[in-house]
Amino acid sequence: MEHAMTGAPPGAEGGSIRLVVVDDHALFRKGIGQLLSMYGDIQVVAEAASGAEGIEAVLTHRPDVALVDLHMKGLDGISVVRALQSAGSATRLVMLTVSDSSFDVMEALKAGASGYLLKDMEPDEFCLKLRQVAAGGTVLSAEVGGLLAKPQPPSRESIDAGWASLTVREQETLELVSKGASNKIVARSLGIAESTVKVHVKHVLQKLNLRNRFEAAVWLRELREGERSTPAPLSLK
C-alpha cells in the first residue's frame, strides 16, 4: 500500500498506519479513535458497526490493518476474517476481543488473522502491537500467547498408542471437547452426568500428557491428519 506523505512502509519509523475499526459498540470505536489520535502515526480511516459493514469498509479503504471484534451480532469476527481472506484482501486482520478462550485464538489464527489482542491491554503496548503487525509481524496478547506454546509434536507411534490407551467413552469425550463443547453439552450428548464428563476429561489429559482442552484439540487434529496421510491397505481379491 502506498503512503504518499512519507514514502515509508506502515509500521516503519515515519510510516503512517491506516486503520479500520470493526466493532458493534459505538463507544468503543470512538474510544479507539481518540486513543490512537494521541500517537500520531496511526490513522483511523473508517469505522464499521457490523461484520458486513466491516468487510465493505476494508475492501473500500484498503487499510494497512483492520481491528475486528470477535463477538458481534450477525456476522462474527472470524467470519469477517474468512470473507476478507477469500476476497484476497491484503489488509492485516487483528482480532480485538475480551475472549481469552484458546479455541477462539486457534480459530482466529486458522481463519487467517495476523493477531489476537485483548481489549484490556495497556495503550502503549496496544499501539506497539499495531505497529508490529502493520510491519508484517504476527501479534498476540501475552495472556493468550502462552496458550499456543507447546512442545515438539509427538511421533506417529506415540499418537496411535495414546489413542489406543483411551476407553471408548474417553475417545467420545475427546472428540466432543475438541470441537469446543462444554462439559454440559458433552454430558447431554453422551447421556452421562456432567461430573462424569469432568472425570473423563481429566483422564484424557493425564493419559495423553496434555495440559488443557486446546492442546487436546491440537492433538486430535494431528491424529486425524496422520490417518488421512496413511495409505489404506491394498485389498487382494
The 8 nearest C-alpha neighbors of each residue, nearest first, counted from 0:
[[1, 2, 63, 8, 61, 62, 9, 89],
 [2, 0, 3, 6, 8, 7, 9, 4],
 [3, 1, 6, 4, 5, 7, 0, 8],
 [2, 4, 6, 5, 1, 7, 15, 0],
 [5, 3, 2, 6, 15, 7, 14, 1],
 [6, 4, 7, 3, 2, 14, 13, 15],
 [5, 7, 2, 3, 4, 8, 1, 14],
 [8, 6, 14, 5, 13, 11, 9, 2],
 [7, 9, 14, 11, 10, 6, 2, 134],
 [10, 8, 14, 16, 11, 15, 133, 134],
 [9, 11, 130, 134, 133, 14, 131, 8],
 [12, 10, 14, 9, 8, 13, 7, 134],
 [11, 13, 14, 10, 7, 9, 8, 15],
 [12, 14, 11, 7, 15, 5, 40, 10],
 [15, 13, 7, 9, 11, 8, 12, 10],
 [14, 16, 40, 9, 41, 17, 13, 2],
 [15, 17, 41, 9, 42, 63, 40, 18],
 [18, 16, 62, 42, 63, 43, 41, 44],
 [17, 19, 43, 64, 62, 65, 44, 42],
 [18, 20, 65, 45, 46, 43, 44, 66],
 [21, 19, 46, 66, 65, 47, 22, 67],
 [20, 22, 47, 67, 53, 66, 46, 48],
 [23, 21, 68, 48, 24, 67, 47, 49],
 [22, 24, 48, 49, 71, 25, 21, 47],
 [25, 23, 27, 22, 26, 28, 48, 29],
 [26, 24, 28, 27, 29, 23, 48, 22],
 [27, 25, 29, 28, 24, 30, 31, 23],
 [26, 28, 30, 25, 29, 24, 31, 22],
 [29, 27, 25, 31, 30, 26, 32, 22],
 [28, 30, 32, 26, 27, 31, 25, 33],
 [29, 31, 27, 33, 32, 28, 26, 34],
 [30, 32, 34, 28, 29, 33, 35, 27],
 [33, 31, 29, 35, 30, 34, 36, 43],
 [32, 34, 30, 36, 31, 35, 29, 37],
 [35, 33, 31, 32, 36, 37, 30, 122],
 [34, 36, 37, 32, 38, 33, 41, 31],
 [37, 35, 33, 38, 34, 39, 32, 42],
 [38, 36, 35, 34, 39, 33, 40, 41],
 [39, 37, 35, 36, 40, 41, 34, 126],
 [38, 40, 36, 41, 37, 35, 42, 15],
 [39, 41, 15, 38, 16, 42, 14, 13],
 [42, 40, 16, 39, 15, 35, 17, 43],
 [41, 43, 17, 18, 44, 16, 40, 36],
 [44, 42, 18, 45, 19, 17, 32, 41],
 [43, 45, 18, 19, 42, 17, 46, 60],
 [46, 44, 19, 43, 20, 56, 47, 18],
 [47, 45, 20, 19, 21, 48, 28, 44],
 [46, 48, 21, 53, 52, 49, 20, 22],
 [47, 49, 23, 22, 21, 52, 46, 24],
 [50, 48, 52, 23, 51, 47, 53, 22],
 [49, 51, 74, 53, 52, 79, 75, 54],
 [50, 52, 54, 53, 49, 55, 74, 79],
 [53, 51, 55, 49, 47, 50, 54, 56],
 [52, 54, 50, 47, 56, 51, 21, 55],
 [53, 55, 51, 57, 52, 56, 58, 50],
 [54, 56, 52, 58, 53, 57, 59, 51],
 [57, 55, 53, 59, 54, 58, 60, 52],
 [58, 56, 61, 54, 60, 59, 55, 53],
 [57, 59, 55, 61, 56, 60, 54, 88],
 [60, 58, 56, 57, 61, 55, 54, 62],
 [59, 61, 57, 62, 58, 56, 44, 45],
 [60, 62, 57, 58, 59, 90, 63, 89],
 [63, 61, 17, 18, 64, 60, 90, 57],
 [62, 64, 90, 17, 91, 18, 16, 133],
 [65, 63, 91, 18, 90, 62, 92, 133],
 [66, 64, 19, 92, 18, 20, 93, 67],
 [65, 67, 20, 93, 21, 94, 95, 19],
 [68, 66, 21, 94, 95, 76, 93, 65],
 [69, 67, 95, 22, 96, 76, 94, 70],
 [68, 70, 76, 96, 75, 94, 67, 71],
 [69, 71, 75, 68, 76, 72, 96, 74],
 [72, 70, 75, 23, 73, 69, 74, 68],
 [73, 71, 74, 75, 70, 49, 23, 50],
 [72, 74, 71, 75, 50, 49, 51, 70],
 [73, 75, 50, 72, 78, 71, 51, 76],
 [76, 74, 71, 70, 78, 77, 69, 50],
 [75, 77, 69, 79, 78, 68, 67, 70],
 [76, 78, 80, 79, 75, 107, 81, 69],
 [79, 77, 81, 76, 80, 75, 82, 74],
 [80, 78, 76, 82, 77, 81, 50, 83],
 [81, 79, 77, 83, 78, 82, 84, 110],
 [80, 82, 78, 84, 79, 110, 83, 85],
 [83, 81, 85, 79, 84, 80, 78, 86],
 [84, 82, 86, 80, 85, 88, 81, 79],
 [83, 85, 81, 87, 86, 82, 88, 80],
 [84, 86, 82, 83, 87, 81, 88, 80],
 [87, 85, 83, 84, 88, 82, 58, 81],
 [88, 86, 84, 85, 83, 89, 82, 90],
 [87, 89, 83, 90, 86, 84, 58, 85],
 [90, 88, 87, 91, 61, 63, 84, 62],
 [91, 89, 63, 64, 88, 62, 92, 61],
 [90, 92, 64, 113, 63, 65, 89, 93],
 [93, 91, 65, 112, 113, 64, 90, 66],
 [92, 94, 114, 66, 113, 112, 115, 67],
 [93, 95, 115, 67, 68, 66, 116, 114],
 [96, 94, 116, 68, 117, 67, 66, 118],
 [95, 97, 117, 118, 68, 98, 69, 94],
 [96, 98, 117, 118, 99, 95, 119, 69],
 [99, 97, 100, 96, 117, 103, 69, 104],
 [98, 100, 143, 101, 97, 104, 117, 103],
 [101, 99, 103, 102, 98, 104, 143, 105],
 [100, 102, 104, 103, 213, 105, 146, 99],
 [101, 103, 105, 100, 104, 106, 213, 179],
 [104, 102, 106, 100, 101, 105, 107, 98],
 [105, 103, 101, 107, 102, 106, 108, 100],
 [104, 106, 102, 108, 103, 107, 109, 101],
 [107, 105, 109, 103, 108, 104, 110, 102],
 [108, 106, 110, 104, 109, 105, 112, 77],
 [107, 109, 112, 111, 110, 105, 106, 104],
 [108, 110, 106, 111, 107, 105, 112, 104],
 [111, 109, 107, 108, 81, 106, 112, 80],
 [110, 112, 108, 109, 113, 80, 107, 84],
 [113, 111, 108, 92, 114, 107, 93, 110],
 [114, 112, 137, 92, 93, 91, 111, 138],
 [113, 115, 93, 138, 137, 112, 139, 94],
 [114, 116, 94, 139, 93, 95, 138, 140],
 [115, 117, 95, 140, 139, 94, 114, 96],
 [118, 116, 96, 97, 119, 95, 120, 140],
 [117, 119, 96, 97, 120, 95, 116, 121],
 [118, 120, 117, 121, 97, 116, 96, 122],
 [121, 119, 118, 125, 117, 122, 124, 116],
 [120, 122, 124, 123, 125, 119, 118, 126],
 [123, 121, 125, 124, 126, 120, 34, 127],
 [122, 124, 126, 125, 121, 127, 120, 128],
 [123, 125, 127, 121, 122, 126, 128, 120],
 [126, 124, 122, 128, 123, 127, 120, 121],
 [127, 125, 129, 123, 128, 124, 122, 130],
 [126, 128, 124, 130, 129, 125, 123, 131],
 [127, 129, 131, 125, 126, 130, 138, 132],
 [130, 128, 126, 132, 131, 127, 133, 125],
 [131, 129, 10, 133, 127, 128, 132, 134],
 [130, 132, 128, 134, 136, 129, 133, 10],
 [131, 133, 136, 135, 129, 134, 130, 137],
 [132, 134, 10, 130, 135, 131, 9, 129],
 [135, 133, 10, 131, 132, 9, 136, 130],
 [136, 134, 132, 133, 131, 137, 91, 10],
 [137, 135, 132, 131, 134, 138, 133, 113],
 [136, 138, 113, 114, 132, 135, 139, 131],
 [139, 137, 114, 128, 132, 136, 115, 113],
 [140, 138, 115, 114, 116, 144, 141, 143],
 [139, 141, 116, 142, 143, 144, 117, 115],
 [140, 142, 144, 143, 139, 145, 116, 117],
 [143, 141, 140, 144, 145, 99, 146, 139],
 [144, 142, 146, 145, 141, 140, 99, 139],
 [143, 145, 141, 146, 139, 147, 142, 140],
 [144, 146, 148, 147, 143, 142, 141, 149],
 [147, 145, 143, 144, 148, 101, 213, 142],
 [146, 148, 145, 144, 149, 143, 101, 105],
 [149, 147, 145, 146, 150, 144, 214, 143],
 [148, 150, 147, 151, 214, 146, 152, 145],
 [151, 149, 152, 148, 153, 147, 209, 214],
 [150, 152, 153, 149, 154, 148, 218, 214],
 [151, 153, 150, 154, 149, 218, 221, 155],
 [154, 152, 157, 151, 158, 155, 156, 150],
 [155, 153, 157, 156, 158, 152, 159, 151],
 [154, 156, 158, 157, 159, 153, 225, 222],
 [155, 157, 159, 154, 158, 160, 153, 161],
 [158, 156, 160, 154, 159, 155, 161, 153],
 [157, 159, 161, 155, 160, 156, 162, 154],
 [158, 160, 156, 162, 161, 157, 155, 163],
 [159, 161, 157, 163, 158, 162, 156, 164],
 [162, 160, 158, 164, 163, 159, 207, 157],
 [161, 163, 159, 164, 160, 165, 158, 170],
 [162, 164, 160, 161, 165, 159, 166, 158],
 [165, 163, 161, 162, 160, 166, 206, 207],
 [166, 164, 163, 162, 169, 170, 167, 161],
 [165, 167, 169, 168, 170, 164, 163, 162],
 [168, 166, 170, 169, 171, 165, 172, 163],
 [167, 169, 171, 170, 166, 172, 199, 165],
 [168, 170, 172, 166, 171, 167, 199, 165],
 [171, 169, 173, 167, 168, 172, 165, 166],
 [172, 170, 168, 174, 169, 173, 167, 175],
 [171, 173, 169, 175, 170, 174, 176, 168],
 [174, 172, 170, 176, 171, 175, 177, 169],
 [175, 173, 171, 177, 172, 176, 170, 178],
 [174, 176, 178, 172, 177, 173, 180, 185],
 [175, 177, 180, 173, 179, 178, 174, 172],
 [178, 176, 216, 179, 174, 175, 173, 215],
 [179, 177, 175, 176, 180, 174, 216, 173],
 [178, 180, 176, 177, 181, 102, 175, 212],
 [181, 179, 176, 175, 178, 184, 185, 182],
 [182, 180, 184, 183, 185, 179, 176, 175],
 [181, 183, 185, 184, 193, 186, 196, 180],
 [182, 184, 186, 181, 185, 193, 187, 180],
 [185, 183, 187, 181, 186, 182, 180, 188],
 [186, 184, 188, 182, 187, 183, 189, 180],
 [187, 185, 191, 183, 193, 189, 184, 188],
 [186, 188, 184, 190, 185, 189, 183, 191],
 [189, 187, 185, 186, 190, 184, 191, 183],
 [190, 188, 186, 191, 187, 185, 171, 172],
 [189, 191, 187, 186, 188, 192, 185, 193],
 [192, 190, 186, 189, 193, 195, 187, 196],
 [191, 193, 195, 194, 186, 196, 190, 187],
 [192, 194, 196, 186, 195, 183, 182, 197],
 [193, 195, 197, 192, 196, 198, 182, 191],
 [196, 194, 198, 192, 193, 197, 199, 191],
 [195, 197, 199, 193, 198, 194, 182, 200],
 [198, 196, 200, 194, 195, 199, 201, 193],
 [197, 199, 201, 195, 196, 200, 202, 194],
 [200, 198, 196, 202, 201, 197, 169, 203],
 [201, 199, 203, 197, 202, 198, 196, 204],
 [200, 202, 198, 204, 199, 203, 197, 205],
 [203, 201, 205, 199, 200, 204, 206, 198],
 [204, 202, 200, 206, 205, 201, 207, 199],
 [205, 203, 209, 207, 201, 202, 206, 208],
 [204, 206, 208, 202, 203, 207, 201, 209],
 [205, 207, 203, 208, 204, 202, 161, 164],
 [206, 208, 204, 209, 205, 161, 203, 162],
 [209, 207, 205, 206, 204, 210, 203, 161],
 [210, 208, 204, 207, 211, 214, 205, 215],
 [209, 211, 204, 214, 208, 212, 215, 205],
 [210, 212, 213, 214, 209, 215, 204, 146],
 [213, 211, 215, 214, 216, 177, 176, 210],
 [212, 214, 216, 215, 211, 101, 102, 217],
 [213, 215, 217, 216, 212, 211, 218, 209],
 [216, 214, 212, 218, 213, 217, 219, 177],
 [217, 215, 177, 213, 219, 214, 218, 212],
 [216, 218, 214, 220, 215, 219, 221, 213],
 [219, 217, 215, 221, 216, 220, 214, 222],
 [220, 218, 222, 216, 221, 217, 215, 223],
 [219, 221, 217, 223, 222, 218, 224, 216],
 [222, 220, 224, 218, 219, 223, 225, 217],
 [223, 221, 219, 225, 220, 224, 226, 218],
 [222, 224, 226, 220, 225, 221, 219, 227],
 [225, 223, 221, 227, 226, 222, 220, 228],
 [226, 224, 228, 222, 223, 227, 221, 229],
 [225, 227, 223, 229, 224, 228, 222, 230],
 [228, 226, 224, 225, 229, 223, 230, 222],
 [229, 227, 225, 226, 224, 230, 223, 231],
 [228, 230, 226, 227, 225, 231, 224, 232],
 [231, 229, 228, 232, 227, 226, 233, 225],
 [230, 232, 229, 233, 234, 227, 228, 226],
 [233, 231, 234, 230, 229, 235, 226, 228],
 [234, 232, 235, 231, 230, 236, 229, 228],
 [233, 235, 232, 236, 231, 230, 229, 227],
 [236, 234, 233, 232, 231, 230, 229, 228],
 [235, 234, 233, 232, 231, 230, 229, 227]]
